[in-house]
Amino acid sequence: MFVKSVSIKSPDLFSKAVHYALGIGKEGQPSPVKVFHNVHSIEPDKVAQEMRLHDKTYRKKRKGGVCIFHEILSFHPSDREKLLNNPAILEDIATKFISLRGERAQVVAGIHTDKKHVHIHCTFGAVEYKSSKSLRISKARFKSIKKELELYQVQKYPELKASVCFLNKKQKERILKQEFPDLLVGEKEQQLKKRTGKKTDKETVSEMVKNLYLESKSQDDFFHKIIEAGLSVYKYRNKVNGVYYKSYRYRFRTLSLTDEHIRLLEKNYSRLKELEQLFEKQQQSREPEKEL
């Protein structure tokens, strides 16, 4: 998602900023989802009064000092229907952004749907709650927050793939291939299946792995059968997580193997290498001896 920050230096604009964030003013319609953080009221006028009083009491006054940070999170128009059908996603992302940007600040946030792209307006007080500590952060830190928020979005809501913009291309591909391999090829595969009636790659590898698992008598036997079938396993921190198939990674859990199955399939890396070497030796021993 795209994240923009605007600094406001006039305390007289607390009312306007709060009302705008909550969707009251431009169209006269309240936001369908609102988030209130470290404020006691949910009425816009009272919230604005409370935030302005807090600013007057705690913020150190200096010429040109910022009293409000107004920040907007915007999603791609292609994800509009997905977000409108599940507004809890918007509330969760707004709450996550608040926790990253200013957990100890006074904040109100509202979801806006008046444009093609759904967006969230967040109004932050410029200092932490009941403290004079400024909420100001460096550009580098703000950039880091945007990436961290987007990573959270990708991992928890992969269906919002059109709204990924801060992670670079390599990061996007790595995350999507590792965590959600079916996202990158799913639509094309489904179209191919519809035209040809053939199984998708995910369906093929899922059926193959499950059959190998059912035929196996032990963990060693299961890994051995995977190797014999021409598949490769991949691991993370010495734990076998899944298999490679046509250059993509497929986690066992995406192939309908339960957590209990996954725990049973954990194996030490050195033992896995022994199995691969054993299989190679067996293959070599089966080759006919060359005539002298």
MARMI-350222 format. One line per 10 residues: number of its first residue (from 0); for each residue x, y, z of N, C-alpha, C. Coordinates in Angstrom, 3 decimals, always signed. Each point is the difference from the previous one (the first is absolute). Layout:
NUM> X:Y:Z:X:Y:Z:X:Y:Z | ...
This chain:
0> +0.843:-1.195:+0.000:-0.843:+1.195:+0.000:+0.876:+1.242:+0.000 | -0.555:+1.107:-0.457:+0.724:+1.256:-0.019:-0.265:+0.729:+1.315 | +1.057:+0.538:+0.632:-0.133:+0.701:+1.281:+0.556:+1.409:-0.146 | -0.816:+0.968:+0.364:+0.390:+1.404:-0.096:-0.159:+0.668:+1.360 | +0.918:+0.909:+0.340:-0.052:+0.711:+1.271:-0.048:+1.508:-0.225 | -0.882:+0.675:+0.728:-0.132:+1.453:-0.072:+0.145:+0.575:+1.410 | +0.865:+0.999:+0.163:+0.207:+0.644:+1.302:-0.858:+1.264:+0.093 | -0.694:+0.153:+1.110:-0.871:+1.164:+0.219:+0.522:+0.773:+1.206 | +0.150:+1.314:-0.171:+0.635:+0.813:+1.041:-0.960:+0.904:+0.766 | -1.260:+0.017:-0.375:-0.972:+0.860:+0.676:-0.926:-0.800:+0.919
10> -0.008:+0.290:+1.306:-0.912:-0.689:+0.929:-1.469:+0.225:-0.345 | -0.283:+1.076:-0.735:-1.385:+0.293:-0.372:-0.562:-1.044:-0.967 | +0.880:-0.815:-0.570:-0.444:-0.983:-0.990:-0.271:-1.389:+0.587 | +0.056:-0.134:+1.328:-0.301:-1.300:+0.615:-1.410:-0.455:-0.372 | -0.958:+0.909:+0.109:-1.392:-0.356:-0.291:-0.167:-0.450:-1.451 | +0.580:+0.753:-0.922:-0.112:-0.341:-1.419:+0.664:-1.340:-0.303 | +1.194:-0.224:+0.584:+0.742:-1.237:-0.257:-0.737:-1.222:+0.533 | -0.555:+0.130:+1.211:-0.726:-1.123:+0.612:-1.276:-0.297:-0.776 | -0.752:+1.047:-0.322:-1.240:-0.198:-0.745:+0.271:-0.601:-1.382 | +1.060:+0.460:-0.631:+0.313:-0.528:-1.325:+0.394:-1.472:+0.077
20> +0.829:-0.348:+0.988:+0.415:-1.398:+0.150:-1.195:-0.915:+0.218 | -0.956:+0.472:+0.770:-1.174:-0.818:+0.301:-1.068:+0.098:-1.080 | +0.322:+0.720:-1.090:-0.891:+0.034:-1.154:-1.158:+0.951:+0.125 | +0.076:+0.952:+0.929:-1.104:+0.935:+0.191:+0.426:+1.369:-0.501 | -0.638:+0.504:-1.003:+0.369:+1.303:-0.531:-0.110:+0.027:-1.507 | +0.875:-0.721:-0.689:+0.031:+0.059:-1.463:-1.306:-0.477:-0.621 | -0.496:-1.144:+0.443:-1.242:-0.530:-0.546:-1.107:-0.043:+1.040 | +0.357:+0.322:+1.249:-0.991:-0.033:+1.061:-0.327:-1.404:+0.463 | +0.769:-0.999:-0.476:-0.261:-1.389:+0.362:+1.116:-0.519:+0.911 | -0.349:-0.611:+1.137:+1.036:-0.529:+0.890:+0.707:-1.200:-0.609
30> +1.239:-0.209:+0.445:+0.775:-1.145:-0.484:-0.673:-1.303:+0.428 | -0.028:-1.022:-0.887:-0.610:-1.288:+0.366:+0.792:-0.739:+1.071 | +1.296:+0.288:+0.118:+0.843:-0.619:+1.023:+0.852:+1.092:+0.641 | +0.004:+0.050:+1.332:+0.781:+1.011:+0.712:+0.888:-0.685:+1.028 | +1.172:+0.595:+0.235:+0.921:-0.503:+1.013:+0.346:+1.167:+0.932 | -0.150:-0.219:+1.306:+0.332:+1.010:+1.006:+1.083:-0.562:+0.909 | +1.063:+0.769:+0.178:+1.137:-0.499:+0.779:+0.470:+1.075:+0.984 | -0.012:-0.329:+1.277:+0.420:+0.914:+1.071:-0.838:+1.273:+0.081 | -1.283:-0.112:-0.384:-0.946:+1.106:+0.200:-1.211:-0.554:+0.751 | -0.662:+0.870:+0.765:-1.077:-0.462:+0.873:-1.379:+0.062:-0.632
40> -0.143:+0.808:-1.033:-1.300:+0.152:-0.630:+0.020:-0.567:-1.415 | -1.209:-0.221:-0.549:-0.098:-0.424:-1.400:-0.788:+1.032:-0.810 | -0.360:+1.119:+0.644:-0.682:+1.086:-0.700:+1.046:+0.947:-0.579 | -0.042:+0.274:-1.290:+1.038:+0.803:-0.661:+0.318:+1.321:+0.689 | -1.030:+0.748:+0.402:+0.242:+1.295:+0.639:+0.766:-0.169:+1.308 | -0.402:-0.982:+0.792:+0.653:-0.227:+1.292:+1.421:-0.548:-0.183 | +0.181:-0.849:-1.009:+1.336:-0.535:-0.291:+0.941:+1.140:-0.386 | -0.483:+0.892:-0.865:+0.814:+1.129:-0.435:+0.374:+0.895:+1.183 | -0.962:+0.264:+0.881:+0.258:+0.823:+1.187:+1.030:-0.670:+0.903 | -0.155:-1.318:+0.187:+0.919:-0.754:+0.856:+1.423:+0.019:-0.570
50> +0.134:-0.202:-1.299:+1.327:-0.017:-0.624:+0.643:+1.387:+0.023 | -0.805:+1.032:-0.188:+0.550:+1.356:+0.039:+0.451:+0.367:+1.420 | -0.778:-0.385:+1.002:+0.379:+0.272:+1.382:+1.276:-0.749:+0.371 | +0.102:-1.240:-0.459:+1.201:-0.797:+0.261:+1.219:+0.663:-0.635 | -0.165:+0.482:-1.220:+1.094:+0.687:-0.703:+0.423:+1.257:+0.768 | -0.971:+0.753:+0.467:+0.278:+1.237:+0.734:+0.716:-0.284:+1.316 | -0.348:-1.130:+0.629:+0.553:-0.341:+1.309:+1.401:-0.590:-0.086 | +0.259:-0.848:-0.994:+1.235:-0.780:-0.005:+1.031:+0.389:-1.075 | -0.443:+0.496:-1.139:+0.985:+0.273:-1.052:+0.811:+1.255:+0.304 | +1.311:-0.095:-0.182:+0.877:+1.151:+0.182:-0.226:+0.972:-1.157
60> -0.294:+1.225:+0.340:-0.337:+0.979:-1.027:+1.268:+0.602:-0.605 | +0.047:+0.000:-1.315:+1.077:+0.665:-0.719:-0.545:+0.480:-1.333 | +0.622:+0.987:-0.575:-0.470:+0.582:-1.245:+0.046:-1.031:-1.126 | -1.123:-0.135:-0.675:-0.070:-0.954:-1.104:-0.095:-1.442:+0.443 | -0.335:-0.232:+1.260:-0.092:-1.369:+0.512:-1.217:-0.744:-0.541 | +0.171:-1.276:-0.254:-1.094:-0.838:-0.517:-0.873:-0.461:+1.158 | -1.323:+0.093:-0.177:-0.920:-0.457:+1.046:-0.842:-1.200:-0.440 | -0.034:-0.258:-1.308:-0.778:-1.125:-0.523:+0.770:-0.668:-1.132 | -0.006:-1.335:+0.009:+0.487:-0.778:-1.146:-1.222:-0.675:-0.613 | -0.294:+0.368:-1.242:-1.156:-0.598:-0.689:+0.542:-0.935:-1.076
70> -0.307:-1.295:+0.135:+0.597:-0.993:-0.904:-1.066:-0.848:-0.680 | +0.232:-0.263:-1.263:-0.998:-0.687:-0.836:+0.581:-1.297:-0.551 | -0.756:-1.084:+0.134:+0.362:-1.304:-0.565:-0.955:-0.270:-1.163 | +0.533:-0.129:-1.201:-0.846:-0.181:-1.187:+0.230:-1.363:-0.641 | -1.107:-0.642:-0.396:+0.053:-1.315:-0.630:-0.322:+0.112:-1.492 | +0.466:-0.964:-0.754:-0.211:+0.011:-1.449:-1.490:-0.192:-0.312 | -0.518:+0.700:-1.018:-1.416:-0.147:-0.371:-0.413:-1.446:-0.283 | +0.942:-0.825:-0.476:-0.321:-1.404:-0.299:-0.391:-0.787:+1.240 | +0.434:+0.484:+1.172:-0.304:-0.702:+1.251:-1.239:+0.555:+0.698 | -0.690:+0.922:-0.637:-1.135:+0.682:+0.620:-1.078:-0.977:+0.496
80> -0.473:-0.881:-0.876:-1.084:-0.907:+0.370:+0.405:-0.936:+1.140 | +1.240:-0.468:-0.034:+0.476:-0.898:+1.058:-0.036:+0.701:+1.345 | +0.381:+1.282:+0.012:+0.030:+0.758:+1.252:-1.403:+0.361:+0.471 | -0.866:+0.375:-0.918:-1.367:+0.360:+0.382:-0.781:-1.210:+0.490 | +0.329:-1.164:-0.542:-0.678:-1.225:+0.439:+0.514:-0.497:+1.346 | +1.160:+0.500:+0.405:+0.571:-0.421:+1.288:+0.654:+1.200:+0.695 | -0.805:+0.919:+0.536:+0.549:+1.216:+0.633:+0.883:-0.280:+1.214 | -0.089:-1.212:+0.554:+0.851:-0.349:+1.141:+1.479:+0.055:-0.389 | +0.293:-0.239:-1.286:+1.376:+0.089:-0.485:+0.511:+1.425:+0.159 | -0.830:+0.973:-0.369:+0.379:+1.403:+0.097:+0.239:+0.416:+1.445
90> -0.871:-0.449:+0.868:+0.160:+0.330:+1.426:+1.289:-0.605:+0.550 | +0.282:-1.231:-0.407:+1.207:-0.670:+0.485:+1.257:+0.697:-0.504 | +0.022:+0.379:-1.277:+1.168:+0.674:-0.565:+0.186:+1.384:+0.629 | -1.104:+0.707:+0.247:+0.088:+1.304:+0.664:+0.579:-0.150:+1.401 | -0.465:-1.017:+0.714:+0.491:-0.249:+1.362:+1.480:-0.369:-0.012 | +0.407:-0.795:-0.996:+1.405:-0.386:-0.120:+0.865:+1.225:-0.298 | -0.468:+0.864:-0.888:+0.756:+1.208:-0.326:+0.161:+0.889:+1.229 | -1.057:+0.145:+0.781:+0.068:+0.808:+1.224:+1.024:-0.576:+0.967 | +0.034:-1.323:+0.120:+0.953:-0.631:+0.920:+1.444:+0.225:-0.443 | +0.210:+0.083:-1.314:+1.348:+0.230:-0.526:+0.388:+1.478:+0.044
100> -0.953:+0.847:-0.338:+0.300:+1.430:-0.149:-0.052:+0.775:+1.318 | -0.978:-0.332:+0.851:-0.123:+0.772:+1.244:-0.875:-0.689:+1.023 | +0.481:-1.107:+0.515:-0.763:-0.799:+0.966:-0.415:+0.824:+1.221 | +0.843:+0.967:+0.389:-0.267:+0.765:+1.217:-0.600:+1.374:-0.273 | -0.450:+0.210:-1.222:-0.591:+1.295:-0.363:-1.522:-0.050:+0.065 | -0.610:+1.187:-0.080:-1.447:+0.074:-0.174:-0.280:-0.055:-1.501 | -0.895:-0.885:-0.392:-0.253:-0.200:-1.432:-1.472:-0.281:-0.258 | -0.505:+0.537:-1.101:-1.298:-0.423:-0.528:+0.208:-0.343:-1.465 | -0.709:-1.011:-0.460:+0.143:-0.423:-1.395:-1.365:-0.361:-0.563 | -0.176:+0.267:-1.282:-1.256:-0.331:-0.658:+0.237:-0.486:-1.418
110> -0.881:-0.876:-0.455:+0.104:-0.555:-1.351:-0.848:+0.844:-0.947 | +0.576:+0.362:-1.152:-0.701:+0.802:-1.005:-0.188:-0.810:-1.275 | -1.216:+0.045:-0.538:-0.314:-0.764:-1.211:-0.563:+0.902:-1.099 | +0.191:+1.323:+0.133:-0.581:+0.941:-0.961:+0.714:+0.001:-1.339 | +1.235:-0.512:-0.049:+0.753:-0.066:-1.251:+0.124:-1.456:-0.449 | +0.544:-0.199:-1.203:+0.145:-1.369:-0.506:+0.908:-0.830:+0.902 | +1.029:+0.653:+0.541:+0.905:-0.720:+0.906:-0.447:+0.203:+1.446 | -0.204:-1.086:+0.696:-0.333:+0.071:+1.427:+1.229:+0.506:+0.743 | -0.200:+0.895:+0.968:+1.130:+0.531:+0.743:-0.369:+0.247:+1.453 | +1.027:+0.082:+0.835:-0.176:+0.200:+1.437:+0.679:+1.306:+0.394
120> -0.734:+0.864:+0.696:+0.574:+1.244:+0.527:+0.283:-0.184:+1.488 | +1.218:+0.304:+0.407:+0.406:-0.107:+1.411:+0.468:+1.374:+0.486 | -0.590:+0.477:+1.084:+0.408:+1.275:+0.596:+0.700:-0.284:+1.329 | +1.305:+0.309:+0.048:+0.824:-0.223:+1.189:+0.268:+1.330:+0.705 | -0.098:+0.004:+1.335:+0.531:+1.123:+0.753:+1.516:-0.048:-0.116 | +0.652:+1.164:+0.100:+1.440:+0.061:-0.291:+0.890:-0.484:+1.133 | -0.574:-0.256:+1.173:+0.801:-0.507:+1.125:-0.666:-1.238:+0.587 | +0.781:-0.805:+0.704:-0.543:-1.201:+0.622:-0.992:+0.373:+1.098 | -0.883:-0.940:+0.295:-1.068:+0.250:+0.973:+0.577:+0.298:+1.390 | -0.430:+1.137:+0.539:+0.448:+0.480:+1.315:+1.518:+0.086:+0.084
130> +0.597:+0.481:-1.081:+1.456:+0.148:-0.077:+0.326:+1.116:-0.982 | +1.173:+0.597:+0.168:+0.441:+1.036:-0.940:+0.894:-0.576:-1.098 | +0.168:-1.326:+0.008:+0.847:-0.639:-0.997:-0.627:+0.088:-1.381 | +0.749:+0.526:-0.954:-0.521:+0.207:-1.347:-0.196:-1.304:-0.753 | -0.994:+0.017:-0.876:-0.276:-1.166:-0.844:+0.782:+0.098:-1.323 | +0.801:+1.024:-0.130:+0.765:+0.192:-1.225:+0.989:-1.145:-0.202 | +0.120:-0.472:-1.242:+0.945:-1.061:-0.331:+0.753:+0.379:-1.267 | +1.111:-0.660:-0.247:+0.803:+0.286:-1.192:-0.656:-0.601:-1.244 | +0.434:+0.469:-1.168:-0.506:-0.547:-1.269:+0.335:-1.481:-0.125 | +1.197:-0.360:+0.488:+0.428:-1.406:-0.074:-0.905:-0.880:+0.850
140> -0.349:+0.484:+1.197:-0.872:-0.771:+0.889:-1.407:-0.111:-0.592 | -0.483:+1.084:-0.604:-1.334:-0.032:-0.595:-0.034:-0.986:-1.166 | +1.080:-0.011:-0.774:+0.096:-0.949:-1.104:+0.005:-1.432:+0.520 | +0.698:-0.224:+1.102:+0.053:-1.327:+0.611:-1.383:-0.433:+0.480 | -0.757:+0.939:+0.579:-1.353:-0.298:+0.478:-0.896:-0.395:-1.174 | +0.121:+0.707:-1.115:-0.820:-0.297:-1.171:+0.284:-1.412:-0.523 | +1.265:-0.360:-0.022:+0.361:-1.346:-0.468:-0.481:-1.068:+0.978 | +0.135:+0.303:+1.295:-0.438:-0.969:+1.014:-1.510:-0.195:-0.064 | -0.731:+1.085:-0.211:-1.456:-0.092:-0.124:-0.388:-0.795:-1.240 | +0.706:+0.245:-1.087:-0.312:-0.711:-1.239:+0.336:-1.488:+0.110
150> +1.067:-0.314:+0.699:+0.351:-1.403:+0.218:-1.105:-0.685:+0.800 | -0.523:+0.703:+1.005:-1.122:-0.514:+0.797:-1.206:-0.251:-0.903 | -0.273:+0.954:-0.895:-1.124:-0.135:-0.933:+0.177:-1.214:-0.910 | +1.204:-0.161:-0.564:+0.268:-1.107:-0.922:-0.156:-1.352:+0.692 | +0.492:-0.086:+1.232:-0.037:-1.272:+0.711:-1.403:-0.342:+0.510 | -0.762:+1.004:+0.426:-1.319:-0.270:+0.584:-1.129:+0.098:-1.015 | +0.153:+0.886:-0.993:-1.054:+0.191:-0.995:+0.589:-0.086:-1.409 | +0.460:-1.164:-0.401:+0.646:-0.155:-1.314:-0.917:+0.322:-1.156 | -1.317:-0.021:+0.233:-0.929:+0.306:-1.080:+0.090:+1.468:-0.445 | +0.623:+0.858:+0.817:+0.155:+1.417:-0.362:+1.296:+0.223:-0.772
160> +0.321:-0.886:-0.909:+1.294:+0.057:-0.684:+0.147:+1.235:-0.897 | -1.108:+0.602:-0.437:+0.090:+1.196:-0.839:+0.454:+1.215:+0.801 | -0.119:-0.073:+1.322:+0.347:+1.138:+0.854:+1.410:-0.076:+0.578 | +0.834:-0.859:-0.559:+1.388:-0.101:+0.451:+0.840:+0.970:-0.828 | +0.661:+0.969:+0.669:+0.772:+0.981:-0.777:+1.338:+0.384:+0.626 | +0.190:-0.186:+1.306:+1.251:+0.422:+0.626:+1.077:-1.074:-0.047 | -0.397:-1.254:+0.076:+0.971:-1.071:-0.127:+0.483:-0.009:-1.444 | +1.321:-0.142:-0.197:+0.488:-0.010:-1.373:-0.394:-1.302:-0.702 | +0.224:-0.043:-1.308:-0.468:-1.131:-0.802:+0.557:-1.322:+0.506 | +1.274:+0.000:+0.340:+0.635:-1.236:+0.469:-0.607:-0.456:+1.321
170> -0.265:+0.968:+0.913:-0.605:-0.333:+1.293:-1.410:-0.546:-0.201 | -0.766:+0.628:-0.885:-1.363:-0.468:-0.266:+0.008:-1.438:-0.496 | +0.841:-0.261:-1.003:+0.027:-1.332:-0.593:+0.456:-1.045:+1.005 | +1.008:+0.364:+0.813:+0.494:-0.951:+0.986:-1.084:-0.352:+1.015 | -0.676:+1.003:+0.518:-1.030:-0.223:+1.013:-1.173:-0.782:-0.583 | -0.459:+0.427:-1.171:-1.159:-0.657:-0.594:+0.299:-1.425:-0.423 | +1.218:-0.238:-0.522:+0.358:-1.358:-0.401:+0.159:-0.917:+1.198 | +0.612:+0.527:+1.079:+0.265:-0.826:+1.174:-1.254:-0.234:+0.824 | -0.758:+1.090:+0.225:-1.141:-0.099:+0.895:-1.285:-0.411:-0.726 | -0.186:+0.505:-1.239:-1.247:-0.235:-0.704:+0.272:-0.327:-1.466
180> +0.622:-1.128:-0.282:+0.386:-0.316:-1.373:-1.160:-0.047:-0.980 | -1.193:-0.329:+0.501:-1.143:-0.105:-0.895:-0.514:+1.354:-0.458 | +0.374:+1.088:+0.688:-0.487:+1.319:-0.385:+0.550:+0.450:-1.340 | +1.261:-0.294:-0.261:+0.638:+0.490:-1.213:-0.445:-0.749:-1.244 | -0.394:-1.232:+0.174:-0.375:-0.795:-1.163:-1.440:-0.478:+0.057 | -0.687:+0.273:+1.086:-1.340:-0.540:+0.198:-0.994:+0.385:-1.076 | -0.059:+1.315:-0.335:-0.983:+0.442:-0.968:+0.261:-0.617:-1.370 | +1.274:+0.002:-0.441:+0.332:-0.583:-1.300:-0.289:-1.497:-0.009 | +0.339:-0.648:+1.111:-0.226:-1.442:+0.082:-1.490:-0.315:-0.070 | -0.798:+0.801:+0.699:-1.438:-0.245:-0.001:-0.584:+0.208:-1.388
190> +0.509:+1.005:-0.721:-0.471:+0.236:-1.361:+0.397:-1.160:-0.912 | +1.263:-0.493:+0.186:+0.460:-1.136:-0.794:-0.835:-1.236:+0.289 | -0.319:-0.205:+1.271:-0.810:-1.158:+0.382:-1.388:+0.089:-0.628 | -0.534:+1.218:-0.037:-1.328:+0.183:-0.566:-0.005:-0.310:-1.492 | +1.109:+0.371:-0.683:+0.077:-0.218:-1.448:+0.310:-1.448:-0.354 | +0.921:-0.608:+0.755:+0.498:-1.328:-0.369:-0.552:-1.134:+0.865 | -0.509:+0.345:+1.179:-0.482:-1.045:+0.899:+1.108:-0.671:+0.780 | +1.252:+0.488:-0.174:+1.138:-0.592:+0.716:+0.097:+0.547:+1.415 | +0.649:-0.765:+0.884:+0.209:+0.433:+1.374:+1.000:+1.149:+0.050 | -0.143:+0.847:+1.018:+0.987:+1.059:+0.206:+1.265:-0.616:+0.591
200> +1.100:+0.736:-0.043:+1.251:-0.492:+0.576:-0.164:-0.284:+1.493 | -0.724:+0.880:+0.682:-0.194:-0.199:+1.438:-0.770:-1.285:+0.269 | -1.042:-0.260:-0.778:-0.779:-1.224:+0.174:+0.861:-1.229:-0.289 | +0.837:+0.104:-1.026:+0.869:-1.128:-0.372:+0.986:-0.334:+1.101 | +0.728:+1.019:+0.494:+1.011:-0.249:+1.022:-0.651:-0.379:+1.324 | -1.177:+0.547:+0.290:-0.707:-0.341:+1.229:-0.385:-1.479:+0.012 | -0.548:-0.465:-1.108:-0.392:-1.406:-0.099:+1.223:-0.914:+0.085 | +1.081:+0.412:-0.655:+1.226:-0.796:+0.009:+0.562:-0.135:+1.416 | +0.106:+1.123:+0.714:+0.583:-0.016:+1.344:-0.880:-0.787:+0.974 | -1.313:+0.190:-0.092:-0.895:-0.726:+0.909:+0.065:-1.510:-0.238
210> +0.097:-0.415:-1.261:+0.119:-1.430:-0.295:+1.312:-0.570:+0.532 | +1.083:+0.760:-0.159:+1.293:-0.433:+0.522:-0.047:-0.118:+1.520 | -0.677:+0.938:+0.628:-0.110:-0.024:+1.456:-0.767:-1.240:+0.465 | -1.111:-0.292:-0.668:-0.822:-1.145:+0.392:+0.727:-1.320:-0.217 | +0.903:-0.031:-0.987:+0.747:-1.220:-0.292:+1.204:-0.178:+0.916 | +0.369:+1.051:+0.736:+1.222:-0.038:+0.810:-0.236:-0.648:+1.361 | +1.033:-0.710:+0.460:-0.071:-0.668:+1.296:+0.691:+0.804:+1.097 | +0.809:+0.963:-0.400:+0.740:+0.816:+0.971:+0.378:+1.327:-0.645 | +0.577:+0.893:+0.794:+0.459:+1.275:-0.528:+1.082:-0.211:-1.060 | +0.957:-0.882:+0.330:+1.088:-0.291:-0.940:-0.562:-0.528:-1.317
220> -0.967:-0.866:+0.120:-0.596:-0.597:-1.184:-0.714:+1.062:-0.837 | -0.667:+0.933:+0.677:-0.723:+1.071:-0.693:+0.963:+0.880:-0.790 | +1.097:+0.431:+0.650:+0.976:+0.837:-0.688:+0.646:-0.750:-1.165 | +0.271:-1.292:+0.237:+0.593:-0.828:-1.043:-0.931:-0.076:-1.212 | -1.291:-0.154:+0.258:-0.964:-0.110:-1.098:-0.111:+1.326:-0.768 | +0.103:+1.131:+0.726:-0.035:+1.304:-0.659:+1.159:+0.115:-0.989 | +1.191:-0.408:+0.453:+1.184:+0.076:-0.852:-0.129:-0.949:-1.193 | -0.499:-1.206:+0.266:-0.176:-0.979:-1.083:-1.003:+0.494:-1.035 | -0.989:+0.773:+0.443:-1.027:+0.505:-0.911:+0.502:+1.160:-0.850 | +1.250:+0.436:+0.255:+0.573:+1.080:-0.789:-0.273:+1.391:+0.551
230> -0.560:+0.067:+1.206:-0.241:+1.288:+0.642:+1.189:+0.354:+0.884 | +0.091:+1.268:+0.360:+1.023:+0.454:+0.941:-0.694:+0.587:+1.214 | +0.543:-0.226:+1.170:-0.561:+0.591:+1.214:+0.725:+1.306:+0.303 | -0.665:+0.901:+0.687:+0.687:+1.201:+0.465:-0.213:+0.124:+1.502 | +0.967:+0.623:+0.638:-0.015:+0.073:+1.458:+0.257:+1.419:+0.469 | -0.347:+0.255:+1.241:+0.294:+1.271:+0.652:+0.381:-0.316:+1.435 | +1.226:+0.417:+0.383:+0.519:-0.274:+1.351:-0.058:-1.500:+0.320 | +0.467:-0.778:-0.953:+0.089:-1.458:+0.144:-1.352:-0.694:+0.144 | -1.047:+0.697:-0.385:-1.329:-0.605:+0.015:-0.499:-0.092:-1.441 | -0.418:-1.181:-0.419:-0.526:-0.175:-1.346:-1.390:+0.613:-0.060
240> -0.181:+0.992:-0.880:-1.273:+0.728:-0.068:-0.871:-0.383:-1.189 | +0.623:-0.549:-1.055:-0.797:-0.311:-1.174:+0.853:-0.507:-1.140 | -0.506:+0.175:-1.220:+0.693:-0.524:-1.169:+0.088:+1.054:-1.097 | +0.976:-0.192:-0.891:+0.116:+0.807:-1.215:-0.717:-0.743:-1.131 | -0.755:+0.756:-0.784:-0.643:-0.591:-1.176:-0.070:+1.074:-1.078 | +0.683:-0.245:-1.117:+0.055:+0.950:-1.115:+0.453:+1.391:+0.463 | +1.071:+0.009:+0.766:+0.650:+1.236:+0.463:-0.779:+0.752:+1.079 | -1.117:-0.533:+0.461:-0.761:+0.643:+1.063:+0.077:-0.818:+1.283 | -0.091:+0.702:+1.121:-0.030:-0.676:+1.291:-1.455:-0.225:+0.424 | -0.277:-1.185:+0.496:-1.328:-0.306:+0.520:+0.151:-0.498:+1.441
250> -0.542:+0.750:+0.928:+0.040:-0.435:+1.397:-0.933:-1.188:+0.193 | +0.386:-0.868:+0.948:-0.853:-1.151:+0.273:-1.399:+0.447:+0.424 | -0.064:+1.081:+0.777:-1.311:+0.430:+0.493:-0.891:+0.516:-1.135 | +0.603:+0.497:-1.108:-0.824:+0.425:-1.141:-0.434:-1.202:-0.830 | +0.587:-1.156:+0.294:-0.350:-1.227:-0.719:-0.910:-0.893:+0.827 | -0.680:+0.629:+0.978:-1.019:-0.672:+0.825:+0.558:-1.004:+0.990 | +1.271:+0.117:+0.351:+0.545:-0.817:+1.086:-0.155:+0.797:+1.289 | -0.515:-0.628:+1.044:-0.297:+0.703:+1.246:+1.265:+0.346:+0.774 | -0.149:+0.812:+1.048:+1.133:+0.341:+0.857:+0.618:-1.250:+0.617 | -0.858:-0.951:+0.318:+0.512:-1.255:+0.571:+0.881:-0.720:-1.016
260> -0.414:+0.005:-1.240:+0.818:-0.605:-1.056:+1.334:+0.729:-0.112 | -0.071:+1.320:+0.028:+1.224:+0.803:-0.139:+0.969:-0.310:+1.125 | -0.524:-0.105:+1.221:+0.880:-0.333:+1.143:+0.634:-1.376:-0.197 | -0.753:-0.913:-0.554:+0.534:-1.336:-0.226:+1.068:-0.011:-1.081 | -0.067:+0.976:-0.892:+0.917:+0.017:-1.134:+1.284:+0.787:+0.248 | +0.144:+0.578:+1.193:+1.228:+0.727:+0.322:+1.175:-0.974:-0.014 | +1.079:+0.443:-0.583:+1.143:-0.895:-0.072:+1.297:+0.788:-0.016 | +1.009:-0.581:+0.607:+1.319:+0.618:+0.050:+0.629:+0.056:-1.388 | +0.639:+1.132:-0.321:+0.561:+0.210:-1.332:+1.073:-1.036:-0.344 | +0.837:-0.343:+0.942:+1.069:-0.957:-0.276:-0.563:-1.369:-0.379
270> -1.105:-0.390:+0.646:-0.617:-1.273:-0.320:-0.588:+0.037:-1.412 | -0.559:+1.159:-0.385:-0.555:+0.150:-1.333:+1.093:-0.155:-1.049 | +1.181:+0.575:+0.248:+1.108:-0.125:-0.932:+0.435:-1.465:-0.109 | -0.019:-0.720:+1.109:+0.368:-1.414:-0.023:-0.962:-0.768:-0.908 | -1.290:+0.343:+0.100:-0.992:-0.675:-0.829:+0.246:+0.276:-1.487 | +0.327:+1.269:-0.312:+0.262:+0.353:-1.396:+1.224:-0.745:-0.526 | +1.052:-0.074:+0.827:+1.215:-0.705:-0.400:-0.269:-1.495:-0.160 | -0.803:-0.541:+0.916:-0.354:-1.415:-0.072:-0.745:-0.289:-1.295 | -0.918:+0.876:-0.343:-0.768:-0.198:-1.225:+0.905:+0.071:-1.233 | +0.947:+0.942:+0.001:+0.936:+0.132:-1.122:+0.830:-1.271:-0.149
280> +0.479:-0.548:+1.136:+0.789:-1.229:-0.043:-0.837:-1.156:-0.538 | -1.282:-0.048:+0.421:-0.871:-1.070:-0.478:-0.204:+0.099:-1.511 | -0.132:+1.251:-0.484:-0.182:+0.195:-1.432:+1.243:-0.427:-0.775 | +1.176:+0.345:+0.548:+1.250:-0.368:-0.651:+0.195:-1.504:-0.019 | -0.385:-0.687:+1.079:+0.176:-1.446:+0.090:-0.902:-0.737:-0.989 | -1.080:+0.661:-0.427:-0.929:-0.640:-0.931:+0.480:+0.110:-1.440 | +0.956:+0.916:-0.263:+0.506:+0.182:-1.358:+0.829:-1.229:-0.413 | -0.160:-0.511:-1.211:+0.767:-1.178:-0.450:+1.493:+0.310:-0.095 | +0.782:-0.953:+0.388:+1.458:+0.199:-0.059:+0.452:+0.048:-1.454 | +0.923:+0.888:-0.285:+0.527:+0.119:-1.354:+0.938:-1.171:-0.309
290> -0.085:-0.482:-1.237:+0.872:-1.107:-0.399:+1.415:+0.504:-0.202 | +0.952:-0.810:+0.407:+1.428:+0.351:-0.136:+0.428:-0.168:-1.462
